[in-house]
Amino acid sequence: MSRVAVTHADQPLGRRVVKALYHDPAVETLLALGTGPAPRAFDAFLADAPERFGYAQADLARHRSARDLFHGERIRGFGTDTVVYLPAHHPGAEREVAEPAGLPRRTAEARLVVQGCLEVPEIRHLVAVGSAFVYRLEPGNANRLTEESELDFDPDLPMELRALVDSDLIFQGEVHHDRLTVTLLRVPTVVAPGGYAFLSPLVSGPRAVRPRPLGFDPMCALLADKDLALAIRRAVDAGKRGIFHVAGVETVPLSTLCRWVGRAEWPLPGPLLRLLAGAAEGLRADAAGALRPDRHLRFGFTLDTSRAERELGFRPRHRIGIGPAADGRPRLEITPC
């Protein structure tokens, strides 16, 4: 039996993960953590089993708030022994900076969550959701990545990609800790019904035009939101340390992904993209990162998920595709395999 806390539970993927863990008989207590008020979706859980389910607000990018949480009554009262770190995934989250540290929010959160888990002896397991966009990609669409593939340490990486690499290294650094078991799940673009995409530098954020280098249409690995929740549930139950790829059954071209999630395409020559990105950076515009023609907009990848299947018992159970909605219009939907 596990006593689990889940971060960013007030955001879409967090609500999905909380629901999956709440109905897991192996989870004894569940503490949902968010930056805002408890979502109305949790009302039934709070009313039905307040001794088993709770909700607390905390800003995990701020040292004092994180320390108050890990050393406070809520963690202790629920006897938490497992923390699921799900990063922030609201629009614009990938470019947020944590004050006063000046670090990207994702990096600051990773550091403080690891520190909190190490400081509380009762916490024995950390399941961290990382990113598959941390790898260095070679030209072409034949990048078949394993967990041992080379990370991208290019000093010119955009801030949002650098934050993915930095936070990944923070979790990696504790994978072999003698007391704390760290399970790092590297995931690709996560897709939800209705055309929503999360945790992806390719299409996350506002529904705006998505430029890409002319002549490139890289292959993109996908993961359904329900399968992300299933993978986290398997990781919590398995209690295995290490790094694991988690992906779904689909791999589609970037143009198809953009169409599925409602992003208009804008193929532009690479030199023009770089010129526009430089101008946007000079103006400190939010579009600078989207305009920069980084490797992930040119070269595709797929993920070897055999380790997760073998050690966590995870296999994707859902397919992602287009189907008719009630009004007859095409709509992205998640269906069982």
N, C-alpha and C positions, 0 to 999 in steps of 0.2 A: 504493500500500500504506500502511496506517495501523498505528500502534502505540498501542493503546488501553488506558486505565484506566477502570474502572467503579466508581462509589461505591455503597455499601449493597448490594453483590452478595450478601451473606449473607441478604437478605430476599427474599420471594417474587417480586416483580417483578424484582429484581436477578438472581436465578437465571435467570429467563426471558430477560433481556437478554443475560446472559453466554453462554447457550447459543446464541442467535441470532448473536452476534458471533463466537463460537468457530468456527462453521461457515461464516462469511463468508470466501471466499477472498481478499478484499481486505484482511483484517485479518491483519497479519504476526505481531504479538504481542499478548497480552491479559493485563492485570493486574487481577485482581478485588480490590476493597477492601471490608472489612467491619469491624464493631466487635467481632465475636466470632470464634470458630474457623471454619475453612473448612467449609462445608456438605459433607455426604457426597456430594451430587450432583456435587461437583467432583473427587472422587477419581479418576475415569476420566481427566479432563483432565490432572490433575497427574501421573498415572502414564504417560499416553500421550505427552505432549509437554511435559516440564518446562522446556525451553528456550523454548517458545512461550507457555506458560500459567503464571501464578503467582498467589499469594494473599498479601495482607498485611493486618494489622489496623491501624486508625487511627481515632481519634475526631476527625472533621473539624470538630466544633464547638469544639474546644480549640486555642488558638493553637500551643502547643508541639508537640502531636501532628500537626497539619496541616503545620507547618513541617518537622518531622522527615521527614514523608512526601515532600513536594515536593522537599526538598533532600537526600534520602537516597539510598541505594544502589538501592532497589527501582525507583523511577521512572527513575533514570539507567541502571540495568542493563538494563531492558527497552526503553530508548530511547523512552519514551513521548512521542508528539507530539499525542495527542488524549485529552481527558478527557471522559467522559460523567458528568454530575452527575445522579444519580437520588436524590431526597430520601428520607429515612427514611419508612417507611410501616407500621411495626409499630403495633399498637393503642396509642393514646395519644400517638403521636409528634407530632401536631399541637399538643399542649399542653405539650410538654417545654420546659424552660428550660435554656439552657447556662450553667453556672457557670464562672468567677466573673463573666462578662460580664453576666449577668442578661437576656440577649436570648432570644427564642424560638429554639429549636435550628435551625429552618429558616433564619432570618435569619443566625445566626452562621455556619452552614455555607456559605451562599451567599457571604458576605463573604470567608471564609477560602479557599474554593475559587478564587474569582476572583483573590484576592491571590496565591495559590500559582501559578496559571497565568500571571499577569503577571510573576512573578519568575523563572520558568524559561524561558529563551529557546527551548529545544527544543520546548516545548509551543506548538503553532500553532493548535489548534482546541479549543474548548469547546462541547460539546452539553449544554445544560441543560434538564431537564424542569421546566417551570413549571406554572402552573395557569390554567384558564379561569375560575376563580371569583374573579378579580381585577377583573372588570368591574362598573361601576355599572349596575344593571338598572332599567328603567322599568316601571311597572305594566302588567300583562298578560303574555301568553305569546308575544308577537310579537317578542321581542328576538332579532334576527338579527345576530350579532356578527362584525365583521371585526377584523383585528389593530390597526386604528386606533381602535377604539371606546374610549370614555372609561373609565379605571380608576376604582375606587371609593376615594375619599380621605376618606370619612366618618370623622371623629375618634372616633365611637362604635362603630366596627367591633369585633367580638370579637377577642381576641388572635390566634386561629388564622387568621382572615381577614386581619388586619393583617399577619401574618407572610408570607402569600402575596403581598400587594402589595409589601411591603418587599423581599423577595427578588427579585421580578420586576424592580423598579427597579434593583437591584444589577446584574443581568445586562443589562438594557437599557442601563445606563450605559456598557457596554463593547462594544456591538454595532458601533460604528463605529471601534473600535480599529485602528490601522494594522498591527499585527503579529498580534494574536490574533483569530482568526475566531470569533465567538460566534453560535451557533445556539440560539435559545430556542424550545422547543416548548411551547405552552400546551395542556394536555390537560384533558378533563372527568373525570367519574367513571370509573375504570378497573375493569373487572369481570373476574374469573377464574372458571374452572369450580368448581362446588361451592357457589356463592353467596357468593363473597368480593368485597369492594369496597375499593378503595384510592384514596388521594389525593383524597378527597372530603369536604368538611365536611358533606355531607348524610347519609351513611350509614357513614362509616369509624368504626372503633373497635369496642368490645364490642358483642355482639349483644343490645342492650337495646331497650326500647320507644322508638320515634322519634316525639316529638310534632311536630305541624305546626299552623299556624293553621287554624282551622275555616273551611271554604269555599274553601280554596286547594289546588290540586293541580298544581303547576308542572311543565312539561315539562323533562326532564333528558336532556342529551346523554350518550352512553356511548362507551366505547372498550374493546375486548377487549384483554386482556393480551398476546396474541400480536401484535396490531396495534401496540401500543405498542412492542414489541421490533422489529417491522418498521420503524416510523417512525424509531426511533433508528438502526437499521442504514442506512436511506436517508440520514439526516442526516449520519452519519459518512462515508459514501461520497461524498455530494454536495459537502461542504465549503462550503456556502453560508452567508453571514452574514445575520442578520435574525430576525424573529419569525414563527412559523408555527403555525396552528391544526392540531391533529391530532385527529380524531374518527372514530368508527365510523359505521355505517349506521343504527343505532337511535337514536330519541329517544322516551322513554316518560314517562308521568306519574310523579311521585314515589311515589304509592301503589303503582304497578306495580313500580318499582325496589325499594321496601321489601319487597314480597312476594317478589321474585326473590332478594333477598339475606338473607331471613330476619329482617327487622326488623318487629316489630309496630307498627301505626300507632296514633296517639293524637291525633286531631283535637281541639284545644282552642281556645276563644275567645282572640283576641290579648291582651286585657287580663289574662286569667288566666295565659297564658304569661309575660308580662312580670313579673307578680307572683311567679311561681314562680322565674323566672330571677334576680330580685333577691334572693329568699330564699336561693337556692343560692349566689350570689356572696357573700352575707354569711357563709355557712358555709364558703366556699371549696370548694364541692363541684365535682367534675368535670362534673356535669350542667349547670352554668350555661350553657356555650356551646351545648349541644344544645337548651336550653329557650328561648333568646333568639330571637324571631321575626324574623330578619334577612331581607333581600330575597330571598335564594336559597331560602327556604322559602315564598315567596309568588309570585315571578315567575320564569318559566322562560326558557330561552334555547336557541338552536341556534347552531352555529358554521359560518362560511364557511371551507371548507378548500381553496379553489381555489388558493391560493398554494402550499401544501404539495404539492398534486398537480402543479402546473406546474413548480416549482423543485426539489422534492426527489424527484419521481416517486413520491409515496406515495398509494396508494389502499387503503382497508381491504379485507382479504381474508376476514374472518370475521363471522359473525352471532352474536348473543347471544339465547338463548331458553330455554324450558323443554322438557325431554324426559324420558322415563322412565329411571331409573337401573336397575342390575341387580336391585334389589329391587322394581322396579315403581313406586316413589314418584317424584313429579315432582322434577327436579333441574336447576339452571341449568347449561347447557352452551354451549360455544363450538364452532361448526361452520364449515367453509369456506363461502364464498358460492357 
